[in-house]
Amino acid sequence: MDALIDATPPYLKRRIDEGELQVMVYARALGLTKRNNVDKLRRLGVTRANIGLDAADPEMLEAQRKNKTTGETNLEAIRMLNKAGISVHASYIAGAPGERPETLDRTIAGIRQMLGEVELSSVEFSRFIPLPNSPAWDLLVDYERPNFFKSSAEVDSYLTALGITVTREDREEMFARFGEQDLLDIDELGAFWADNFTHISETYALERISEVDEMVIAHNVRTGNNVG
């Protein structure tokens, strides 16, 4: 970002300073709290930030490989954005690997805390969908040749820690259903994921998402996908 700021032509700097040029970025909370990054974004004309907060539960943050991020990290990042005048679209996920009713409760409590302590322009709470070329796809399809885990043994260890058991027969079924498909049915994929890689049902996840949407609207904050 330092190099980008230094290379910004004077006429673009003027347009940014006069509010004629506005930029939205996707960001991670941990990165925003370091190296004066929020001020650098402001200088680059960023007026909106879409942050994947994902969860407010430590277990779920760790399950999504965000073990260095905490609820306080998320709050700090949004406070910094608020102070810089950058609006925030916060996104959360229900149904990450190993999700349980109690972890979902903690995430919803974290969303409630966010709504009470910082300014959010919109909140998106959506169900988890595993997609190709992601760590979740290693769990679902690419078990034999994982791209994000070091080995099949590491996948097994990861799932065991989450209280999830997948048999060889299960894996054969998953590969047959999803492994060589050019077009994926998102609804089928989401339901299958919830049944096999979480401790909640897809129906339960959708009910809790609806509950959060109502809570967000009650705080006069918008809900929906990428509406920040």
N, C-alpha and C positions, 0 to 999 in steps of 0.2 A: 504493500500500500504506500510505503514511503516513496518508492520509485514512481508509482502512478501519480502521486501528488506532485512530485518534482517535474514530471513530464506533462502535466496538464497545461495546455496552451492558455495564454492570458484571456482570450475571448471566452473560453469555456469557464474560466474562473469567475469572470464577470457575470456570466449567465447563472452560475451556481449562487454567487453572492446576492444576486437580485431575485432569486427564487424562480427563475425561468426554466431551470433544468433540475428535475427531480428523479432520483434513482431509488429502486427497491433492491435489497439484497437478501439472500438467504444466509443465516449466520448460526453459529453455535454459541451458547451462553459462555462456555469456558474461554473461547477465543475473544469474546467481547470484553472480558475483564482484564485482558493483558495488553501491555505495550501501548496504552493510550489509544486502543483501536477504535473506540466509539468516537472520539474527537476526529480521528482520521477519516472515518466514514462521513461524518458531518461535513468535513472540508471537501469531500469528494461529491457532495450533493445528495447524499443518502437522506431520504426523508421517511422511508418505511423499511422495517426489518421483519422478516419472517423467520421466527426462531422455532426450531424443533425441540421443545422442552421434553416431549415424549412421556415423561412420568414425574411424579413427585415422591415416588417410593424408592429407597436406596437399592432394594433388590432388583427392581425392574430397570433402574438405570444401569446397574451392573450387568444385567442380562442383555442389555442393548449396547454393551461395551462403552458405557459412559460412566465408568466407575470413578473417574476423577471429578465428575460433576455432582453437585449436591443441590438440594432445594434452595439453600442459601446462595449458591452460585447463580442459580436461575434468577432469584430475586435481585441480587446485586446487578446482574447484567441489565435487567429491565429498568431498575432505578437509574442506571447510567444512561440508558437510551431515553428515558423520560426527561432527564435533566438536559439532554442534548436536543430535545424537541423532535426526536425520531419516534414515529408511531410504531406500535408493536402488534404483529399478528403472531399469536402463540398457538402452537399445535401440539396436541397430545395424542397418545395411542392407547387404545384398550385392547388387550390380548397379545402382548409381547410374550416371548417364550417363558413358560412357567407362571403366567399370570394367575393369581388366585383372588377370590372375593376380597380378602383383606388388603392385598396390594392395590387393588383397584380403589378400595375405600380411601387408602392413603393418598393416592393420586388425586382423587376428587376433593379431598380435604385440602390438598396443595393448590388446586385450582381455585377453591373458595378463598384461600388465603391470598392468592395473587389478586383476585378481584377486589379484595378489601384493602390491599396495601400499595398496589401500583396501578398505573393506567395502561389498559390494553384496548386497542382499537377493535380487535376481534379475537375470538378463541375458536379453534377447530379441534374437535375431539372425534376421532375416527377409529374404526376397527383396524386391527393389524392385518395386512395382506402380504404374504411372502411373495417376492418376485424374483425372477431369474437374476443371476449375478449379484447376489446379496448373501450375507451370512445365513439368513433364514433359509435360503435355497439349498445351502449345504446341508442343513438339517433335514430338509424335505426330500431333495432329489439327488444332489451331488455328494452324497455320503461317501461313496467309494473314492471319489477324486475331488475333495473339497478345495475351494478356492480361497476361503477366508480362514478356515481352521487348518492347523498343521497336518492333521491326519484324521482318519476315521476314529481312532482311539480318543482323540481330543474331543470330537463330537460326542462320543459316548460319555466321556467324563463330564462334559458340559451339561448334557441332558440329565445325567444321574443326579447332579447337584441340584437340578430343578425339580427332581422327583418325577421325571418322565422316562418311561420305558418304551422302546420301539423294537419290535421283533423283526426278524428277517422277513417273515411273511408280510408284515406291515410295510417294510421298505420295498418289497417287490410290488405291492399294490400301489404305493405312492409313485414309483417310477413308471409303472404302466399307465397311471392316470394322468401324470403331469410331466414326466421326463422328456417325452418326445413330441409334445403338443406345440403346434405353431400358434394356436389361439387358445388362450386360457379363459375359463369361465370364472370371473372374479368371485361371484357368489359361492360357487362350489369350492373354490380354493379357500375362501375365508372360513366357511363352515368346517371344512376338513381340517384346517389348521387349528381352529379352536378346539375341536374334538380330540386332536392327537397331540398338540404341543402346549396346551394350557390346562388349567384346572377349573375353567369356566366354560359355559356354552356360548355360542355366538349370540343366541337370543338374550342371554344375561348381559353380554357386552353391549348389545344394541339398546337394551333397556336403560343401562347406566349412562350411555351416551345421550339418550333422550333426556334423562334427568339433568345432566350437565347443561345441555342446550337451554333448558328452561331456566336454570340458575343464571346462566350467562345473560340471557335476555332480560331477566329481572334486574340485572345490574346495568341495563342500558348499553350493553356491549353486543356487537354483532357476532353471529356464528356463521360457519360455512367454510368452504375451501378457498384458501388464498384470497381472502377479501380484505386483507390488511390495508 
